[in-house]
Amino acid sequence: MSSVSAAAYLARRAAQKERVRILYRRALKDTLNWAVHRHLFYQDASNLRERFDANKDVEDIGTIDRLIADGEASYNKWWHPDPYIVPWAPGGTKFTRNPTPPSGIEIIYNYGREDND
């Protein structure tokens, strides 16, 4: 194997590993949206891990690409339509509830004390 083809092979394998890692994390986080209770999530997370571990010894690049494409298609089919968003995160219910005042407005914190000048 020449150094160019070895480098291309290693680069493709690294890209595949990254896609698998991203897919697993997205699927695991989405599992939290479907599980109502924590004990249900643990079982679902264990089943998800078993599905990924079943194919961890596959070495053929074409088969790996097909498995990743199938996994991404399955994820896109079953993702949660109303995911949980932390309230203060972008898209959450408290996000920018109290936005910063526009520039030019000065807030004076005198707490009801009046100036007797």
All heavy atoms as an XYZ file, in Angstrom:
960
protein
N       0.857     -1.171      0.000
C       0.000      0.000      0.000
C       0.900      1.229      0.000
O       1.795      1.367      0.819
C      -0.886     -0.025      1.257
C      -1.991      0.970      1.202
S      -3.051      1.046      2.663
C      -3.822     -0.533      2.718
N       0.672      2.121     -0.931
C       1.508      3.317     -1.001
C       1.122      4.291      0.106
O       0.080      4.170      0.742
C       1.351      3.980     -2.367
O       0.058      4.530     -2.491
N       1.998      5.251      0.311
C       1.763      6.207      1.407
C       0.541      7.087      1.125
O      -0.150      7.493      2.044
C       3.003      7.066      1.627
O       3.259      7.851      0.478
N       0.274      7.370     -0.162
C      -0.891      8.193     -0.509
C      -2.180      7.429     -0.223
O      -3.107      7.953      0.380
C      -0.833      8.631     -1.988
C      -2.108      9.345     -2.384
C       0.368      9.511     -2.230
N      -2.229      6.176     -0.645
C      -3.452      5.401     -0.412
C      -3.624      5.091      1.077
O      -4.754      5.020      1.565
C      -3.453      4.121     -1.238
O      -2.400      3.273     -0.842
N      -2.513      4.901      1.796
C      -2.608      4.665      3.239
C      -3.127      5.906      3.944
O      -3.971      5.821      4.839
C      -1.249      4.277      3.801
N      -2.657      7.074      3.519
C      -3.130      8.323      4.122
C      -4.603      8.550      3.804
O      -5.376      8.982      4.665
C      -2.292      9.497      3.629
N      -5.004      8.246      2.565
C      -6.414      8.407      2.190
C      -7.293      7.443      2.978
O      -8.389      7.808      3.425
C      -6.582      8.173      0.693
N      -6.803      6.214      3.154
C      -7.555      5.219      3.931
C      -7.729      5.681      5.377
O      -8.828      5.627      5.936
C      -6.824      3.874      3.881
C      -7.443      2.825      4.762
C      -8.575      2.129      4.363
C      -6.888      2.534      6.014
C      -9.146      1.169      5.177
C      -7.458      1.581      6.835
C      -8.579      0.893      6.417
O      -9.155     -0.053      7.230
N      -6.636      6.153      5.970
C      -6.704      6.606      7.362
C      -7.590      7.840      7.515
O      -8.321      7.974      8.503
C      -5.300      6.892      7.893
C      -4.409      5.655      8.074
C      -3.019      6.072      8.495
C      -5.017      4.696      9.082
N      -7.556      8.727      6.537
C      -8.406      9.920      6.592
C      -9.881      9.528      6.485
O     -10.731     10.079      7.201
C      -8.039     10.884      5.472
N     -10.182      8.576      5.611
C     -11.576      8.130      5.466
C     -12.046      7.429      6.720
O     -13.177      7.621      7.159
C     -11.699      7.220      4.256
C     -13.128      6.884      3.939
C     -13.272      6.296      2.578
N     -14.647      5.941      2.317
C     -15.031      5.228      1.300
N     -14.138      4.806      0.425
N     -16.294      4.933      1.124
N     -11.200      6.603      7.320
C     -11.572      5.917      8.565
C     -11.806      6.920      9.694
O     -12.727      6.775     10.482
C     -10.482      4.931      8.974
C     -10.403      3.677      8.139
C     -11.638      2.853      8.307
N     -11.793      2.548      9.721
C     -12.184      1.403     10.215
N     -12.503      0.448      9.416
N     -12.281      1.223     11.508
N     -10.980      7.958      9.756
C     -11.162      8.987     10.787
C     -12.487      9.717     10.586
O     -13.201      9.996     11.555
C      -9.996      9.973     10.763
N     -12.830     10.001      9.336
C     -14.099     10.660      9.050
C     -15.279      9.752      9.420
O     -16.290     10.220      9.956
C     -14.175     11.050      7.577
N     -15.139      8.455      9.143
C     -16.197      7.512      9.508
C     -16.365      7.433     11.021
O     -17.491      7.420     11.531
C     -15.895      6.126      8.949
C     -16.076      6.010      7.463
C     -15.649      4.652      6.949
O     -14.827      3.971      7.555
N     -16.200      4.270      5.809
N     -15.264      7.393     11.739
C     -15.345      7.334     13.208
C     -16.033      8.576     13.763
O     -16.825      8.487     14.702
C     -13.943      7.187     13.805
C     -13.349      5.825     13.599
C     -11.963      5.736     14.188
C     -11.356      4.375     13.918
N     -10.024      4.237     14.514
N     -15.728      9.720     13.177
C     -16.362     10.962     13.626
C     -17.864     10.946     13.344
O     -18.667     11.367     14.172
C     -15.698     12.151     12.935
C     -16.221     13.483     13.382
C     -15.851     13.829     14.805
O     -14.998     13.153     15.403
O     -16.431     14.783     15.338
N     -18.261     10.457     12.171
C     -19.688     10.375     11.843
C     -20.414      9.420     12.781
O     -21.542      9.692     13.200
C     -19.875      9.910     10.397
C     -19.608     11.002      9.384
C     -19.789     10.517      7.978
N     -21.174     10.159      7.700
C     -21.545      9.465      6.635
N     -20.648      9.050      5.766
N     -22.808      9.193      6.438
N     -19.776      8.306     13.129
C     -20.384      7.351     14.059
C     -20.512      7.976     15.441
O     -21.551      7.856     16.101
C     -19.566      6.043     14.122
C     -20.034      5.163     15.256
C     -19.662      5.295     12.803
N     -19.479      8.685     15.881
C     -19.527      9.332     17.194
C     -20.643     10.368     17.256
O     -21.415     10.412     18.214
C     -18.187      9.998     17.495
C     -18.100     10.579     18.905
C     -16.832     11.383     19.087
N     -16.807     12.559     18.242
C     -17.464     13.699     18.523
N     -18.188     13.790     19.599
N     -17.380     14.734     17.712
N     -20.767     11.175     16.222
C     -21.815     12.194     16.175
C     -23.193     11.550     16.143
O     -24.116     11.975     16.844
C     -21.596     13.131     14.967
C     -20.371     14.003     15.194
C     -22.830     13.982     14.700
C     -19.933     14.782     13.975
N     -23.336     10.496     15.346
C     -24.620      9.794     15.263
C     -24.994      9.191     16.605
O     -26.144      9.298     17.044
C     -24.559      8.707     14.188
C     -25.814      7.846     14.034
C     -26.996      8.703     13.608
C     -25.569      6.740     13.017
N     -24.036      8.578     17.287
C     -24.328      7.970     18.591
C     -24.739      9.025     19.606
O     -25.714      8.857     20.340
C     -23.104      7.197     19.097
C     -23.334      6.584     20.452
C     -24.190      5.498     20.609
C     -22.730      7.105     21.587
C     -24.426      4.940     21.854
C     -22.955      6.561     22.831
C     -23.799      5.473     22.959
O     -24.036      4.937     24.189
N     -24.023     10.130     19.659
C     -24.363     11.187     20.625
C     -25.732     11.782     20.338
O     -26.512     12.037     21.255
C     -23.302     12.274     20.605
C     -22.010     11.794     21.258
C     -21.113     12.902     21.586
N     -21.840     13.855     22.426
C     -21.282     14.889     22.996
N     -20.009     15.114     22.828
N     -21.979     15.722     23.727
N     -26.039     12.035     19.057
C     -27.346     12.580     18.711
C     -28.451     11.602     19.074
O     -29.494     11.999     19.621
C     -27.408     12.900     17.218
C     -26.661     14.155     16.852
C     -26.597     14.426     15.363
N     -27.835     14.168     14.664
C     -27.912     13.900     13.370
N     -26.823     13.853     12.646
N     -29.072     13.690     12.803
N     -28.247     10.317     18.781
C     -29.258      9.314     19.094
C     -29.432      9.160     20.602
O     -30.560      9.011     21.097
C     -28.880      7.973     18.458
N     -28.336      9.203     21.339
C     -28.419      9.068     22.793
C     -29.146     10.263     23.411
O     -29.999     10.096     24.285
C     -27.017      8.936     23.380
C     -26.939      8.566     24.853
C     -27.569      7.201     25.095
C     -25.496      8.548     25.307
N     -28.840     11.460     22.951
C     -29.533     12.645     23.462
C     -31.006     12.633     23.078
O     -31.861     13.075     23.844
C     -28.860     13.914     22.956
C     -27.536     14.170     23.618
C     -26.910     15.443     23.127
C     -25.592     15.681     23.816
N     -24.978     16.948     23.448
N     -31.306     12.131     21.892
C     -32.710     12.054     21.472
C     -33.464     10.994     22.266
O     -34.666     11.118     22.464
C     -32.796     11.764     19.975
C     -34.175     12.058     19.433
O     -34.614     13.216     19.593
O     -34.796     11.159     18.868
N     -32.766      9.973     22.732
C     -33.398      8.947     23.559
C     -33.948      9.570     24.843
O     -34.999      9.161     25.337
C     -32.385      7.836     23.895
O     -31.900      7.289     22.670
C     -33.014      6.729     24.703
N     -33.262     10.579     25.365
C     -33.757     11.283     26.551
C     -35.094     11.964     26.288
O     -35.922     12.096     27.189
C     -32.742     12.334     27.001
C     -31.657     11.879     27.947
C     -30.622     12.974     28.122
C     -32.239     11.489     29.281
N     -35.324     12.418     25.055
C     -36.588     13.069     24.734
C     -37.747     12.074     24.705
O     -38.885     12.447     24.974
C     -36.496     13.773     23.382
C     -35.526     14.918     23.410
O     -35.426     15.623     24.408
N     -34.800     15.107     22.334
N     -37.474     10.829     24.363
C     -38.535      9.824     24.272
C     -38.810      9.153     25.611
O     -39.919      8.671     25.842
C     -38.165      8.749     23.246
C     -38.252      9.243     21.847
C     -37.218      9.570     21.032
C     -39.439      9.466     21.077
N     -37.676      9.988     19.815
C     -39.041      9.923     19.815
C     -40.799      9.320     21.335
C     -39.951     10.243     18.812
C     -41.698      9.635     20.331
C     -41.272     10.096     19.094
N     -37.823      9.095     26.489
C     -37.987      8.396     27.769
C     -38.644      9.321     28.788
O     -38.156     10.417     29.049
C     -36.640      7.913     28.283
N     -39.729      8.871     29.367
C     -40.436      9.683     30.348
C     -39.735      9.613     31.703
O     -39.624     10.606     32.402
C     -41.899      9.209     30.475
C     -42.642     10.018     31.506
C     -42.591      9.279     29.134
N     -39.256      8.436     32.061
C     -38.584      8.239     33.342
C     -37.148      7.781     33.096
O     -36.824      7.210     32.066
C     -39.314      7.186     34.175
C     -40.730      7.556     34.472
N     -41.067      8.564     35.336
C     -41.900      7.065     33.995
C     -42.379      8.672     35.392
N     -42.907      7.780     34.584
N     -36.282      8.017     34.071
C     -34.877      7.696     33.939
C     -34.649      6.198     33.758
O     -33.783      5.799     32.998
C     -34.169      8.205     35.187
C     -32.744      8.631     35.054
C     -32.405      9.356     33.824
N     -32.213     10.762     34.009
C     -31.431     11.486     33.249
N     -30.736     10.961     32.288
N     -31.335     12.759     33.431
N     -35.409      5.356     34.449
C     -35.192      3.912     34.313
C     -35.547      3.439     32.904
O     -34.968      2.476     32.409
C     -35.970      3.133     35.385
C     -37.462      3.171     35.232
N     -38.209      4.244     35.669
C     -38.317      2.295     34.686
C     -39.483      4.021     35.410
N     -39.577      2.834     34.807
N     -36.451      4.110     32.224
C     -36.743      3.785     30.829
C     -35.597      4.234     29.922
O     -35.245      3.546     28.958
C     -38.042      4.449     30.394
C     -39.300      4.037     31.145
C     -40.475      4.886     30.706
C     -39.584      2.565     30.943
N     -35.019      5.369     30.241
C     -33.899      5.862     29.451
C     -32.714      4.922     29.542
O     -32.048      4.653     28.534
C     -33.487      7.262     29.923
C     -32.138      7.675     29.405
C     -31.959      8.018     28.085
C     -31.036      7.684     30.249
C     -30.714      8.386     27.610
C     -29.797      8.047     29.784
C     -29.632      8.409     28.453
N     -32.422      4.416     30.737
C     -31.271      3.525     30.896
C     -31.412      2.286     30.023
O     -30.452      1.837     29.404
C     -31.086      3.133     32.360
C     -30.650      4.267     33.247
C     -31.137      4.389     34.531
C     -29.751      5.226     32.802
C     -30.739      5.436     35.356
C     -29.349      6.269     33.611
C     -29.843      6.362     34.892
O     -29.441      7.392     35.689
N     -32.604      1.723     29.966
C     -32.826      0.541     29.131
C     -32.681      0.894     27.650
O     -32.048      0.161     26.884
C     -34.212     -0.063     29.412
C     -34.482     -1.326     28.646
C     -33.491     -2.423     28.984
O     -33.143     -2.620     30.139
N     -33.048     -3.132     27.971
N     -33.268      2.020     27.241
C     -33.159      2.439     25.843
C     -31.713      2.753     25.468
O     -31.260      2.425     24.369
C     -34.028      3.663     25.583
C     -35.517      3.358     25.667
O     -35.872      2.161     25.630
O     -36.309      4.312     25.767
N     -30.981      3.387     26.370
C     -29.573      3.707     26.103
C     -28.747      2.430     25.989
O     -27.846      2.337     25.150
C     -29.023      4.600     27.207
N     -29.064      1.440     26.818
C     -28.351      0.166     26.739
C     -28.636     -0.536     25.411
O     -27.724     -1.085     24.785
C     -28.777     -0.722     27.919
O     -28.171     -1.974     27.829
N     -29.886     -0.506     24.974
C     -30.234     -1.109     23.678
C     -29.539     -0.386     22.531
O     -29.068     -1.023     21.579
C     -31.747     -1.075     23.469
C     -32.487     -1.968     24.432
O     -31.898     -2.870     25.036
N     -33.758     -1.710     24.616
N     -29.469      0.934     22.617
C     -28.789      1.713     21.583
C     -27.309      1.355     21.531
O     -26.741      1.151     20.453
C     -28.971      3.205     21.851
C     -28.299      4.153     20.865
C     -28.950      4.049     19.492
C     -28.368      5.581     21.382
N     -26.687      1.246     22.699
C     -25.264      0.899     22.748
C     -25.022     -0.488     22.163
O     -24.033     -0.709     21.452
C     -24.765      0.968     24.202
C     -23.290      0.728     24.336
C     -22.529      1.779     23.591
N     -21.116      1.464     23.555
C     -20.178      2.361     23.455
N     -20.483      3.630     23.369
N     -18.924      2.010     23.423
N     -25.918     -1.437     22.445
C     -25.778     -2.782     21.884
C     -25.856     -2.757     20.363
O     -25.134     -3.490     19.681
C     -26.849     -3.702     22.446
C     -26.626     -4.093     23.888
C     -27.776     -4.879     24.469
O     -28.735     -5.213     23.716
O     -27.745     -5.152     25.675
N     -26.730     -1.900     19.810
C     -26.843     -1.792     18.351
C     -25.547     -1.260     17.742
O     -25.124     -1.693     16.670
C     -28.013     -0.892     17.971
C     -29.366     -1.537     18.239
C     -30.504     -0.639     17.864
N     -30.488     -0.352     16.440
C     -31.232      0.584     15.872
N     -32.033      1.315     16.603
N     -31.177      0.792     14.578
N     -24.905     -0.313     18.408
C     -23.646      0.216     17.903
C     -22.511     -0.784     18.100
O     -21.656     -0.943     17.232
C     -23.317      1.552     18.580
C     -23.953      2.730     17.908
C     -25.264      3.063     18.164
C     -23.243      3.509     17.021
C     -25.864      4.144     17.546
C     -23.823      4.602     16.394
C     -25.140      4.909     16.663
N     -22.484     -1.447     19.246
C     -21.417     -2.406     19.524
C     -21.486     -3.637     18.622
O     -20.469     -4.295     18.397
C     -21.458     -2.851     20.984
C     -20.880     -1.793     21.909
O     -20.177     -0.889     21.404
O     -21.133     -1.869     23.130
N     -22.656     -3.950     18.106
C     -22.805     -5.129     17.240
C     -21.972     -4.989     15.965
O     -21.575     -5.997     15.370
C     -24.268     -5.351     16.896
N     -21.713     -3.758     15.545
C     -20.995     -3.531     14.287
C     -19.623     -2.891     14.482
O     -19.039     -2.388     13.529
C     -21.841     -2.637     13.377
C     -23.146     -3.277     13.016
O     -23.193     -4.432     12.616
N     -24.232     -2.541     13.198
N     -19.092     -2.919     15.690
C     -17.829     -2.224     15.921
C     -16.623     -2.934     15.311
O     -15.577     -2.311     15.128
C     -17.603     -1.995     17.409
C     -17.252     -3.229     18.196
C     -17.010     -2.865     19.642
C     -16.635     -4.097     20.435
N     -16.404     -3.769     21.829
N     -16.739     -4.200     14.957
C     -15.611     -4.943     14.390
C     -15.632     -5.005     12.870
O     -14.809     -5.692     12.276
C     -15.587     -6.362     14.961
C     -15.332     -6.360     16.466
O     -14.579     -5.472     16.935
O     -15.885     -7.222     17.169
N     -16.536     -4.297     12.229
C     -16.614     -4.288     10.764
C     -15.433     -3.500     10.224
O     -15.133     -2.402     10.693
C     -17.951     -3.666     10.290
C     -17.993     -3.565      8.786
C     -19.119     -4.477     10.805
N     -14.736     -4.054      9.235
C     -13.531     -3.421      8.684
C     -13.713     -2.920      7.243
O     -12.946     -2.081      6.794
C     -12.357     -4.406      8.720
C     -11.891     -4.754     10.117
C     -11.286     -3.562     10.845
O     -10.657     -2.710     10.178
O     -11.454     -3.472     12.069
N     -14.695     -3.429      6.519
C     -14.883     -3.042      5.124
C     -15.429     -1.618      5.054
O     -16.463     -1.297      5.658
C     -15.849     -4.013      4.442
C     -16.063     -3.676      2.987
O     -15.072     -3.317      2.315
O     -17.224     -3.753      2.524
N     -14.747     -0.750      4.313
C     -15.117      0.663      4.256
C     -16.496      0.857      3.634
O     -17.283      1.674      4.113
C     -14.042      1.457      3.482
C     -12.775      1.508      4.313
C     -14.522      2.846      3.153
C     -11.657      2.296      3.679
N     -16.812      0.120      2.601
C     -18.122      0.240      1.957
C     -19.246     -0.178      2.893
O     -20.308      0.459      2.944
N     -19.025     -1.255      3.639
C     -20.027     -1.714      4.600
C     -20.214     -0.690      5.714
O     -21.345     -0.424      6.139
C     -19.606     -3.069      5.207
O     -19.362     -3.994      4.152
C     -20.673     -3.601      6.125
N     -19.119     -0.101      6.147
C     -19.210      0.917      7.202
C     -19.999      2.120      6.706
O     -20.872      2.636      7.414
C     -17.803      1.333      7.669
C     -17.098      0.162      8.359
C     -17.882      2.520      8.618
C     -15.633      0.406      8.650
N     -19.733      2.564      5.482
C     -20.494      3.686      4.919
C     -21.979      3.354      4.830
O     -22.833      4.197      5.127
C     -19.959      4.054      3.535
C     -18.665      4.846      3.590
O     -18.413      5.488      4.632
O     -17.916      4.825      2.595
N     -22.299      2.127      4.424
C     -23.705      1.719      4.323
C     -24.357      1.689      5.702
O     -25.484      2.158      5.866
C     -23.817      0.348      3.663
C     -25.264     -0.096      3.444
C     -25.352     -1.489      2.854
N     -24.567     -2.477      3.587
C     -24.961     -3.053      4.729
N     -26.091     -2.723      5.293
N     -24.198     -3.952      5.322
N     -23.647      1.169      6.704
C     -24.198      1.118      8.058
C     -24.425      2.527      8.621
O     -25.441      2.788      9.275
C     -23.261      0.334      8.982
C     -23.204     -1.170      8.769
C     -22.061     -1.775      9.575
C     -24.522     -1.805      9.154
N     -23.489      3.429      8.356
C     -23.657      4.812      8.818
C     -24.851      5.462      8.131
O     -25.659      6.137      8.782
C     -22.370      5.623      8.577
C     -21.238      5.113      9.472
C     -22.609      7.111      8.831
C     -19.886      5.708      9.156
N     -24.976      5.262      6.818
C     -26.113      5.841      6.090
C     -27.438      5.279      6.608
O     -28.413      6.017      6.773
C     -25.960      5.574      4.590
N     -27.475      3.967      6.874
C     -28.691      3.356      7.419
C     -29.012      3.910      8.800
O     -30.176      4.180      9.121
C     -28.545      1.831      7.495
C     -28.500      1.169      6.134
O     -28.856      1.834      5.136
O     -28.102     -0.013      6.072
N     -27.977      4.090      9.632
C     -28.180      4.636     10.969
C     -28.679      6.075     10.930
O     -29.584      6.449     11.683
N     -28.106      6.881     10.043
C     -28.549      8.266      9.923
C     -29.972      8.340      9.380
O     -30.768      9.177      9.821
C     -27.591      9.060      9.043
C     -26.258      9.321      9.711
C     -25.234      9.951      8.793
O     -25.420      9.905      7.551
O     -24.244     10.491      9.316
N     -30.316      7.467      8.438
C     -31.683      7.442      7.910
C     -32.665      7.037      9.003
O     -33.759      7.606      9.121
C     -31.775      6.487      6.714
N     -32.289      6.051      9.804
C     -33.148      5.624     10.908
C     -33.313      6.741     11.929
O     -34.416      6.978     12.436
C     -32.559      4.380     11.563
O     -33.326      3.986     12.668
N     -32.229      7.434     12.245
C     -32.317      8.549     13.190
C     -33.225      9.644     12.651
O     -34.070     10.180     13.370
C     -30.933      9.115     13.493
C     -31.008     10.362     14.338
C     -31.257     10.281     15.701
C     -30.873     11.619     13.772
C     -31.353     11.421     16.484
C     -30.972     12.760     14.544
C     -31.219     12.653     15.895
O     -31.331     13.781     16.654
N     -33.050      9.999     11.384
C     -33.877     11.051     10.789
C     -35.348     10.660     10.724
O     -36.220     11.527     10.748
C     -33.360     11.412      9.399
C     -32.035     12.132      9.459
O     -31.722     12.789     10.444
N     -31.235     11.979      8.425
N     -35.611      9.376     10.662
C     -37.002      8.908     10.634
C     -37.627      8.955     12.024
O     -38.804      9.265     12.169
C     -37.048      7.476     10.099
C     -38.435      6.905     10.018
C     -38.424      5.492      9.475
C     -39.831      4.922      9.438
N     -39.833      3.534      8.978
N     -36.839      8.670     13.069
C     -37.387      8.517     14.411
C     -37.008      9.612     15.389
O     -37.253      9.490     16.580
C     -36.963      7.167     14.989
C     -37.535      6.029     14.236
C     -36.868      5.179     13.410
C     -38.899      5.617     14.199
N     -37.717      4.265     12.862
C     -38.983      4.503     13.336
C     -40.059      6.077     14.806
C     -40.180      3.859     13.073
C     -41.249      5.421     14.533
C     -41.302      4.328     13.681
N     -36.438     10.727     14.938
C     -36.083     11.785     15.876
C     -37.341     12.361     16.501
O     -38.413     12.337     15.918
C     -35.233     12.860     15.214
C     -35.942     13.641     14.144
C     -36.074     13.278     12.838
C     -36.625     14.884     14.286
N     -36.805     14.204     12.162
C     -37.162     15.210     13.021
C     -36.838     15.740     15.344
C     -37.891     16.369     12.805
C     -37.569     16.894     15.117
C     -38.081     17.194     13.861
N     -37.204     12.895     17.691
C     -38.350     13.417     18.432
C     -38.794     14.753     17.835
O     -37.985     15.654     17.644
C     -37.982     13.603     19.904
C     -39.168     13.710     20.796
N     -39.910     14.845     20.898
C     -39.759     12.802     21.609
C     -40.897     14.651     21.750
N     -40.820     13.413     22.202
N     -40.099     14.908     17.545
C     -40.558     16.143     16.910
C     -40.573     17.355     17.843
O     -40.575     18.493     17.386
C     -41.975     15.797     16.457
C     -42.404     14.708     17.363
C     -41.165     13.924     17.696
N     -40.593     17.129     19.161
C     -40.625     18.222     20.121
C     -39.576     17.970     21.192
O     -39.897     17.585     22.313
C     -42.023     18.318     20.743
C     -42.188     19.527     21.624
O     -41.436     20.506     21.430
O     -43.059     19.505     22.511
N     -38.299     18.178     20.864
C     -37.240     17.849     21.826
C     -37.244     18.801     23.014
O     -37.704     19.937     22.923
C     -35.964     18.005     21.011
C     -36.314     18.990     19.965
C     -37.761     18.748     19.641
N     -36.706     18.304     24.136
C     -36.572     19.132     25.320
C     -35.431     20.111     25.113
O     -34.351     19.740     24.685
C     -36.282     18.269     26.555
C     -36.012     19.086     27.787
C     -37.055     19.698     28.457
C     -34.731     19.292     28.256
C     -36.820     20.485     29.575
C     -34.476     20.059     29.365
C     -35.534     20.660     30.018
O     -35.299     21.427     31.118
N     -35.695     21.359     25.414
C     -34.672     22.397     25.319
C     -34.552     23.024     26.700
O     -35.556     23.402     27.306
C     -35.046     23.460     24.274
C     -35.208     22.818     22.906
C     -34.011     24.563     24.224
C     -35.752     23.743     21.847
N     -33.339     23.136     27.193
C     -33.109     23.773     28.479
C     -33.696     25.185     28.408
O     -33.464     25.895     27.430
C     -31.597     23.813     28.793
C     -31.335     24.511     30.100
C     -31.029     22.414     28.809
N     -34.462     25.609     29.411
C     -35.182     26.881     29.313
C     -34.336     28.096     28.973
O     -34.767     28.962     28.216
C     -35.813     27.037     30.698
C     -35.975     25.651     31.195
C     -34.807     24.895     30.645
N     -33.110     28.194     29.489
C     -32.310     29.387     29.233
C     -31.416     29.252     28.010
O     -30.678     30.169     27.678
C     -31.466     29.734     30.460
C     -30.694     28.573     30.968
C     -29.470     28.153     30.561
C     -31.121     27.648     31.957
N     -29.105     27.023     31.230
C     -30.110     26.686     32.108
C     -32.261     27.513     32.732
C     -30.199     25.621     32.988
C     -32.346     26.454     33.610
C     -31.317     25.532     33.733
N     -31.495     28.121     27.301
C     -30.718     27.937     26.078
C     -31.468     28.554     24.895
O     -32.673     28.796     24.970
C     -30.483     26.448     25.830
N     -30.785     28.836     23.791
C     -31.490     29.367     22.615
C     -32.620     28.431     22.190
O     -32.426     27.242     22.025
C     -30.402     29.432     21.539
C     -29.138     29.562     22.319
C     -29.343     28.770     23.588
N     -33.805     28.982     22.055
C     -34.979     28.190     21.731
C     -35.774     27.784     22.958
O     -36.888     27.282     22.851
N     -35.218     27.996     24.155
C     -35.908     27.659     25.393
C     -36.922     28.720     25.777
O     -36.962     29.817     25.218
N     -37.750     28.406     26.767
C     -38.821     29.318     27.150
C     -38.337     30.567     27.868
O     -39.013     31.579     27.845
C     -39.811     28.585     28.067
O     -39.102     28.061     29.199
C     -40.506     27.470     27.336
N     -37.175     30.514     28.508
C     -36.660     31.680     29.223
C     -35.594     32.436     28.438
O     -35.067     33.426     28.923
C     -36.043     31.249     30.557
C     -37.041     30.799     31.577
C     -36.334     30.494     32.875
C     -37.296     30.091     33.948
N     -36.603     29.794     35.208
N     -35.283     31.981     27.247
C     -34.210     32.609     26.479
C     -34.602     34.033     26.111
O     -35.659     34.270     25.538
C     -33.898     31.794     25.227
C     -32.720     32.304     24.463
C     -31.456     32.229     25.004
C     -32.868     32.860     23.213
C     -30.353     32.686     24.317
C     -31.779     33.320     22.516
C     -30.519     33.239     23.067
N     -33.800     34.979     26.450
C     -33.987     36.418     26.248
C     -35.309     36.912     26.818
O     -35.946     37.794     26.266
C     -33.879     36.831     24.763
O     -34.949     36.261     24.032
C     -32.557     36.452     24.171
N     -35.728     36.323     27.932
C     -36.938     36.814     28.587
C     -36.714     38.231     29.091
O     -37.579     39.081     28.989
C     -37.333     35.903     29.747
C     -38.570     36.408     30.463
C     -38.988     35.501     31.553
N     -39.583     34.306     31.003
C     -39.982     33.288     31.741
N     -39.826     33.308     33.036
N     -40.513     32.239     31.184
N     -35.567     38.476     29.655
C     -35.197     39.804     30.122
C     -33.976     40.258     29.330
O     -32.852     40.167     29.799
C     -34.876     39.782     31.619
C     -36.068     39.375     32.441
O     -37.174     39.827     32.194
N     -35.854     38.516     33.425
N     -34.211     40.763     28.120
C     -33.065     41.156     27.305
C     -32.368     42.381     27.882
O     -32.947     43.137     28.654
C     -33.688     41.464     25.948
C     -35.100     41.812     26.256
C     -35.484     41.010     27.467
N     -31.149     42.561     27.490
C     -30.413     43.734     27.938
C     -31.056     44.978     27.333
O     -31.554     44.939     26.204
C     -28.944     43.648     27.507
O     -28.887     43.486     26.096
C     -28.248     42.488     28.176
N     -31.056     46.073     28.076
C     -31.679     47.289     27.545
C     -30.886     47.831     26.360
O     -29.688     47.603     26.249
C     -31.640     48.261     28.729
C     -30.688     47.695     29.700
C     -30.567     46.235     29.426
N     -31.561     48.530     25.481
C     -30.865     49.093     24.327
C     -29.806     50.107     24.750
O     -29.877     50.683     25.837
C     -31.967     49.773     23.516
C     -33.241     49.495     24.198
C     -32.976     48.807     25.480
N     -28.846     50.340     23.900
C     -27.790     51.297     24.225
C     -28.392     52.699     24.295
O     -29.340     53.026     23.592
C     -26.686     51.242     23.179
O     -27.217     51.602     21.916
N     -27.857     53.485     25.185
C     -28.363     54.836     25.356
C     -29.311     54.969     26.539
O     -29.617     56.061     26.969
N     -29.801     53.868     27.058
C     -30.678     53.896     28.223
C     -29.832     53.615     29.450
O     -29.117     52.615     29.512
C     -31.815     52.863     28.097
C     -32.718     53.247     26.941
C     -32.585     52.757     29.400
C     -33.865     52.300     26.715
N     -29.924     54.507     30.420
C     -29.141     54.358     31.633
C     -30.057     53.907     32.760
O     -31.122     54.496     32.982
C     -28.476     55.679     31.995
C     -27.600     55.595     33.212
C     -26.967     56.932     33.546
O     -27.052     57.861     32.726
O     -26.396     57.038     34.631
N     -29.669     52.888     33.467
C     -30.440     52.401     34.600
C     -29.755     52.880     35.867
O     -28.563     52.648     36.069
C     -30.537     50.861     34.587
C     -31.241     50.400     33.326
C     -31.249     50.361     35.834
C     -31.293     48.894     33.157
N     -30.518     53.556     36.698
C     -29.983     54.089     37.947
C     -30.565     53.279     39.083
O     -31.781     53.182     39.233
C     -30.333     55.578     38.122
C     -29.758     56.370     36.943
C     -29.828     56.104     39.448
C     -30.175     57.809     36.901
N     -29.688     52.663     39.845
C     -30.123     51.839     40.966
C     -30.026     52.651     42.262
O     -29.087     52.522     43.026
C     -29.243     50.595     41.067
C     -29.374     49.678     39.870
C     -28.393     49.646     38.887
C     -30.478     48.856     39.733
C     -28.513     48.810     37.797
C     -30.604     48.023     38.638
C     -29.622     47.998     37.679
O     -29.753     47.171     36.606
N     -31.004     53.520     42.514
C     -30.977     54.278     43.757
C     -31.971     53.696     44.770
O     -32.080     54.197     45.874
C     -31.238     55.761     43.516
C     -32.643     56.020     42.998
O     -33.418     55.109     42.788
N     -32.948     57.286     42.800
N     -32.701     52.708     44.385
C     -33.604     51.967     45.273
C     -34.552     52.863     46.059
O     -34.743     52.709     47.252
C     -32.804     51.072     46.230
C     -31.915     50.114     45.493
C     -30.545     50.305     45.448
C     -32.448     49.022     44.826
C     -29.724     49.432     44.783
C     -31.651     48.152     44.130
C     -30.287     48.353     44.102
O     -29.491     47.501     43.412
N     -35.111     53.838     45.405
C     -36.126     54.679     46.017
C     -35.589     55.857     46.793
O     -36.356     56.680     47.282
N     -34.308     55.970     46.946
C     -33.737     57.118     47.639
C     -33.791     58.334     46.724
O     -33.473     58.239     45.558
C     -32.300     56.839     48.060
C     -32.237     55.875     49.231
C     -30.827     55.561     49.559
N     -30.524     54.340     48.773
C     -29.333     53.921     48.464
N     -28.281     54.583     48.838
N     -29.166     52.834     47.767
N     -34.189     59.421     47.281
C     -34.281     60.625     46.467
C     -33.116     61.545     46.770
O     -32.621     61.601     47.883
C     -35.596     61.337     46.751
C     -36.787     60.500     46.355
C     -38.075     61.271     46.399
O     -38.021     62.515     46.320
O     -39.105     60.642     46.497
N     -32.724     62.253     45.736
C     -31.654     63.217     45.919
C     -32.232     64.473     46.560
O     -33.215     65.025     46.063
C     -31.014     63.565     44.569
C     -30.286     62.370     43.972
O     -29.854     61.522     44.758
O     -30.162     62.322     42.740
N     -31.689     64.921     47.656
C     -32.153     66.135     48.321
C     -31.119     67.248     48.134
O     -30.541     67.758     49.074
C     -32.375     65.874     49.820
C     -33.535     64.932     50.035
O     -34.485     64.942     49.262
N     -33.469     64.147     51.096
N     -30.895     67.577     46.927
C     -29.935     68.652     46.640
C     -30.605     69.972     46.524
O     -31.650     70.238     46.177
C     -29.169     68.366     45.357
C     -28.241     67.177     45.531
O     -27.892     66.853     46.672
O     -27.890     66.600     44.490
